Amino acid sequence: GEALAVSARVAPLGSRLVLLLVEDLTEARRIEAVRRDFVANVSHELKTPVGALSLLSEAVMDAADDPEAVERFAGRMQIEATRLTNLVQELIDLSRVQNDDPLEDAEPVRVDELVTEAIDRCRHQAGTKQITMAAGGTADLHIWGNRGQLAAALGNLVENAVNYSPARTRVGIAARRVNAPGGDLIEIAVTDQGIGISDKDKERIFERFYRVDPARSRATGGTGLGLAIVKHVAASHGGEVTVWSSEGQGSTFTLRLPEAGAARDRGPQTTAER
Ligand code: ADP
C-alpha cells in the first residue's frame, strides 16, 4: 500500500527512481523486522530470569519455617539475579559497540595487556575446571583501537574457550603481526580443545542470541550476545573475526585488527615536532 502510494506520486519522475524508492522501503521493512525480532528476543530473555525470581520469592515465603529450603531457594535466586545482571550488562555493551565510533578515542593498545586482562577475567572459571591457559607472541605488539572494546572482544573469546571446554584441557592465545596490503595487522588466535562447532552452526554463532545449545549456554551464564559483540568490535575497527572448528576436537577464533603503526602511534607529537 505504502510503496504503491509513493510510486504513484513519483511515477512521472521515471521508473528508475520508483524502483529505488521501492527498494528503499523494502530495506526499511527488513531493518524494522530485525529490530522487532531483537526486541522480542530481549523481552523473552528478560522474562525467563524475572519469572524464575518471582516464583522463587514465593517459594521462600512458603518455606519460611524450613531454613534449609529457604537457603536453597535463596541460592537459586542469586543465580537468576546474576544471569539478569549479565544479560543487562551485555545489552549495554552491545548497544555501546553498535552506536559508538570506537576510533573516536583510539590509541595504541598493548596486546600483552589485553591478553593478561582476558586471562585474569577467566582465571577463576578455568581454575575450577583445571584448564591451563597459555599465551605467546604478545610482546611489542600494539593494536590501533578502543581499549575497552578490544578488551571486551578478547575477553569474550577467552571466556567462551573456557566455557565450552571439558576439564583438564588447554586454552592457548597466540598473537603475531601479519603483513597485509592495507597496513600490517595484528592477529590474535584463541584455541581450545573443547566441544567444537558444526559447519551449520558456524554460520550463525555471530548472530545476536544464537546459541548452539541453549541449555548448556544458560548453565554457563551465557547470554548469546558475546560473539555478536566481538564481531561488531572487529568490524568497526576495520578488522574481522573468523572461526575454525572441528566438532569434538576444538575451535580457534581469530581476531585480525589494525596494527598501531609508527605514524599513528606518534599522532599529535608529529605536529609538535614539525
Ligand atoms: P554465549 O553467551 O551463549 O556463550 P556467544 O555469542 O558468546 O554466546 O556464543 C554463541 C554460541 O556459540 C554459544 O552459545 C556456543 O554454542 C557457541 N560457541 C561460542 N564459542 C565457542 C567455543 N569456543 N567452542 C564451542 N562453541 C562455542
Boltz pocket constraint, residues with backbone or C-beta under 6 A from the ligand:
constraints:
  - pocket:
      binder: B
      contacts: [[A, 156], [A, 157], [A, 160], [A, 161], [A, 164], [A, 192], [A, 194], [A, 195], [A, 196], [A, 197], [A, 205], [A, 206], [A, 207], [A, 210], [A, 211], [A, 212], [A, 213], [A, 217], [A, 218], [A, 221], [A, 222], [A, 223], [A, 224], [A, 225], [A, 226], [A, 227], [A, 228], [A, 251]]
      max_distance: 6.0
